[in-house]
Amino acid sequence: MTQETIFITVGAAVLVLLAEGIHARRIRRVRHLAFGPGGRPAAWTALVPFARSIAAAALAWGFATLIFDVTPKQHRLQARAEGDWRHLVLVLDVSPSMRLEDAGPEKKQSRKARARDVLDSMFSRVAIGQYKITVVATYTGAIPVVTDTTDSEVVRNVLDDLPMHYAFKSGETRLFDGLEEAAKIAKAWPKDSTTLVIASDGDTVPPTGMPKMPPSVSGVLVVGLGDPVQGSFINGRNSRQDVSALRQMALRLGGTYHDGNDRQVASDVLAEVTTGAEKESVLQLTRREYALLATALGALILALLPLALQFLGSRWAAVRPMGRRARAA
């Protein structure tokens, strides 16, 4: 706060108090005319001088801060401190079974394409600009495809039918390898700064060997893909979404399971697993916002006080309504 702002704020408060003192002396001389035989206004009016002084000080501080202390706001993408970023880790099942076309409301999408639609819907409903995104592809192992990117379009390109299963040897899907890789990446991040999203059909989820997530992971969402009732044949076996395995995995990770085969993730579920991001942006008010609030509040009080004094300042009415006889005369 600059010296100019301090002098203007204190000066406004002192001047208003002096003016209120002079006004009170003048009112005292005509108190019976103004307030009736009792000569006393309503009890609450004793606070008016102080309220006016505080409101004037707030108004003066707001204007002075906007003029002397705050530079004009430029709407540019500003660099964020490392501790202000949140992290989103996507563990994406890229096994051949994810290319089966039994997903979506009409069961005509591939499971991978449905995953892209669900994740696109999520990106459009969260403050994605606050996140650094990491994508871990998993099949017979785990490979970090993108690490800490702030460009959501890069992630969309990864999700857009990129044949990542060719980067792995053929075999049984090892989804827990992807979770283990995600845990290693998130281990160094601050506590409760990470949201983990797993997109899989749960075709080959083992009953044991679940990796433990680090303290940085505050929310987990498991999105199931594929028809959970009628399976499709691949490599000589029937493949379908294993709802019970995915639900159990979400429970063991302390997260939420969602059947994304024909429904988008509900907003309340999304708010639960991404808690922290929206609050962060709301609570980070700058001095400019505080100055605007002080200016508005001070002006509002100064505008409402005369009306309150006019209608609630005294119970005595100087002019009484005329009766019927007086009007008749």
Helices and strands as residue ranges (DSSP letters): H 3-29, H 31-35, G 43-47, H 48-64, I 65-69, G 82-84, E 86-93, G 96-99, E 101-103, E 109-110, H 111-125, G 128-130, E 131-138, E 142-149, H 152-159, G 164-167, H 175-186, E 194-200, E 217-224, E 232-234, E 237-239, H 243-252, E 256-259, H 267-273, H 277-283, H 287-312, H 324-328
